[in-house]
Amino acid sequence: MTNSMDLTVILPAHNPRPEYLRRTLAGLRAQALPYDRWELLVIDNGSDPPLAGQHDLSWHPQGRHFREDVLGVMVARRLGFRIAKADLIVNVDDDNVLAPDYLEQALGIAVRFPNLGVWGGHIAPEFEATPEEWTKPWWNLLAIRSVSQAQWSNLIYQDVTTPPGAGMCIRRPVAEAYVAKTEKEPKRLKLCRQGKGVISAGDCDLAYTACDIGMGTGLFPGLRLTHLISAVRVTEEYLARLVEGINYSTVMLRAIRGDRTDRPPTTWMHWLRDRKHELSLNPRDRRFYRAAKNGQAMAFDELEREQSGAGLAPR
């Protein structure tokens, strides 16, 4: 098939904050890349009321609304991958504001780095309310990424070259390979955020798919977007849930990708060492430590149930 578009933007949204989505759409409307070179697919992921009646896309001649009622950001993106006309796809979340040259920059990188299958860039936060100082070490969990120089790799599990889902650029072969993987193994879709949940390894699975097919991943400072962050997302309660969810999904991601996933040793000496470390922490850090351990334990419990159900001995 000959694609008439240079680029497809996929924007999934589940009951988004209206003011945030309006700013996201305004950022897309302000793109320097002419509208006739890219299309915009807004994937309504089970929103109530439907987004099509609330947000007008008539300003973009290639803008369309679609509906996906099965919750999951990667489920919605997968629908977009199937519909997309272009060979380059850009993921945009409903709280992202792209710099005006973002799409132009994405296309330029696609030409200069044909060996890359997935790439992203610098993500700056815009907080609804000034967060407390203690939250700064946890900002990386909120898809905030400072990129000062271009970096790339063809290895998985490389944080310094793996972009988050926000603003991620994906070549069609990677998107098609990911769709094929999820059709064969639907449980991969459980790695992603569903509704307002905090599971978040689906973006990594998508990025690593580039490496699976012999391509690489990268980060570039010229790609810049602003991440709009609501006040609730920098509270202790939310961040602890996020720590738990990320630790759960990290174990599950490695298991789904066929990597060895052994539960940490549970001898009394290991327990004693772990307990001593936990008691050395201040109350907040102790809660976050427990959240991480809980997330990992939940994943190992689930994997062992799956193995037992399949007649396999737990590893």
N, C-alpha and C positions, 0 to 999 in steps of 0.2 A: 504493500500500500504506500502510495506517495502522500506524505503528510504536508498539508498546506500551512501548518503552524510551526513556528520556531520553538514555541514554549507553551506549556500548559501549567497554570496555577491551580492547585487543588486546595480548597479551603473547607475542612470539615468543622462542624460546629454542633454542639449539643447544649441547648438552652443557654446560649452565650449572654453575657452582659451586653445589652443593646448599645451602650455608649462605646464599649470596647470594639464590638464588631463594626460599628459605624466608622471608627478610626482606622480599623484594619482595611475596610473597603476604600476609605479615603486615601490611604497610603497606596493602594493598588491603582486607584484612579489617577494618582499623580505620577505614575511611572513614566519615565522618559521613553521607554520602548513603545512604538506605535501600537495601537490596539489591534491592527490587522496582522500583527506578527505573533500574537499570543491569545490564548483563550483562558477564561476563568470559569472554573467549576466549583460552585458552592454545594457541598454535600451536607444536607440537613440530617444529622444523626439522631433522629427520634425526638426532635424538639417539639415542645408544646407551649404555645401554638406554633404551627409550621413557619419556618423562616421566609418562605416565598412570599407570604402576605405581608411581611414586615420590612423587607430590605429590597429595594429596587435595583436591578442590575441593568436597566435599560441604557445606562450611560456607556456600557461596553457592548459592542455589536456581537462579541463572541462570549458573552456572559450567560451562564445557564444555572438553574437550580436543579438539584437532584435530591432524592429522598432515600435514606438507608435507615430502616427501623431497628435493625439489630445493633445494639449499642457496642461501641468500641471504636476508638479513633483509627486504628489500623484497618478495621472492617470498612469504615467510611473511606479511608484513603485507597483501599483495594478497589472499591467501586470506581473511584476516580482514575486509578491506573488502567482499569479496563476500558474506560470511556475516552481517556485522553487521546488526542490526535497527534500531539507533538512527540519528538524524540527526546526532548528534555522536559522534565517535570520539576516543579518547585512546590514543596509543601509549605503552606502558610497556616498557622493556627489563628483562632479567632481573637487572640489578644496580641497579635504581632503587627507592628507598623514598619513596613519596609522602607529603607532609604529610596529616594526617587530613581536612583540608578541601579537598584538591586537586580532587576531582570536583565538589564544590559550587561552588568558585571557577570551574572551567571552564564550568559551566552558566551561572553569572552573567555571565561575559564574553560568552558566546554571545548572551545576551539584550541586553546593553548595547551590543554592537558588531556589529550584523548585517551590516556591510560587510566584516568580516574572515572569511577562509576558513580560515586556519591561525594558531595562536598557541601560545606556550609561556611559560616563566617562569624563575625563579631556580633554578639548579642548583648546589648546594654539594657539595664533595667530602668523602668519608670515606675516607682512605687506610689501606690495610692496614698499611703501614709508613711512617714519616715520610720523605717524599721529600727528596732533596738540594736545597739552595737553588738551584742552577743550573737546576733543572727548571721553576721558576715561569713563565718567559716562554713555556713550551710547554704550560701547563695548558689553555689555550683549545682545544687540539687534542683534549682528553679530554672534550669536552662539559661543561665547567665554565663556567657563565655567571652573572655577577653582574648582577642587574637591580634597580636602585634606583628607577626610575620607569617608568611605562607609555610605550611607544613603538610606533608602527605606521606602515606605509607600504604603498603599492600598487606599489612598484618592486622588481624582482628585483636580486640581487647586493647587497643591503643587509644587511651583517652585524649591524647594530645592531637590526634588526627581524625577522631570520630566525631562528626557533627551531631548535635541533638536534632530532634524532628523539626523544630522551629526553623524555617528557612532552608531546610535540606533540599539540595538539588540532586536529582536522580536521573540517570540515563534510562531510556526505555528498556534495554536488555536486563538491567538490574530489577526494574519494576516487574517485568514479565517473569523473571526467575523467582522473585518474591511471591508473586501471585501463585505460581506453580507450587512452591513450597507450602503455602498455606492451604492450597486445595488438597495436597497430599497429607498434610499434617495440620488440621484445623486448630489443634491446641496451641499453635504458635500465636494465634490471634488473642489468646488469653493473656499474653504478655503485655498487652497494651491497656491504656487507660479506658475504662468503661464508664460512661456518664461522668460523675464527679469523683471517680475512684483515683487511686494514686499508683497503680501498677504502671511501670514505665519502661520496660525493656524492649518493647516492640520496635522502637526507633533504632535501637542498637542492632536488633536482628536484621532489619532492613539494610542498615549500613554495612553490616558484615557480609550480606549477600553479595555486595560488590566484590569483596575479596574471594568469596566462594567461586565466582565465575572468572577469576583471573584479573580483576581490576583493582583499583585502590580507592582510598578515601582521603579527604583533605580538608583543611581549613584555610581561609583566605581573609586577610584584613579588609580587602576592598568590598566584601559583602557585609553590609551593616543593616541591622534591624533593631527596633526597640521592642522590648517585651514588657507589656503592661501587667503589673503585678498587684492584685488586690490585697487589701490589708489582712485578710484572713490567712493568706498564704505565707505570712511571716510571723505567725503566732507559734508558740511552743507546741501547742496541740497538733497543728497541721504539719509542722516540720517533723515531729516525732512519727506521725502516721506515714509521712513521706519516706523517712529513714526505714521504717518497717517494710513498706511496699517495695522500695528499691532493693533491699537485701533479699526479700522473697523472690522478686523477679530476676535478680542476678543469678541466683542458684538455679531457678527454673530455666533461664536462658541457656546456661551452660549445659544443663541436662538435655534440653531439646536439641541442642547443637551437637550432642554426642560426646561432650567432654566429661571426664570423670568428676563425679560430685559425691564426695564422701562426707558423711556427717562428722563433725569434729569429735575427737575422743571424749569419752564420758567417764574415764576413771576418776577415782576420788582425788588423785593428785591434780588432774586437770581441773576438776571442779573447784578444788581449793585455790589453785592459782587464779582461776577466773573470778572467784568470789573475792579474793584479796584485791584484784585489780578493780573490780566494781566498787568496792568500799572505799577505794582511794579517790574516787571521782566526786566532784561536787554534785548536788542533787539533780541539777538539770542534765549534766553530762551523763549521769547514771541512768536517767530515764532514756536518753537517746541510745546509750549502750544496750540497755534492755530491749529497746525497740528493734535495734539491729539484730540482736540474738533471737528475738521472737520471730522476726521475718524469716531468718534462715531456718529456724526450727519448723515453722509452718511449711516451708518448701520441702524440707527433708521428710516431714511426715506425709505430705502429699505424694512425693515420689515413692516412698515405701508402700503406701496404699496402692498406688498404681502397679508397682512391681508385684505385690502380693496378689492383686486381682488378676494379673497376667500369668500367675503361677511361677513367678521368679522369686528367688531369694533376695531380700534387700542387700544392697552393697554396703 
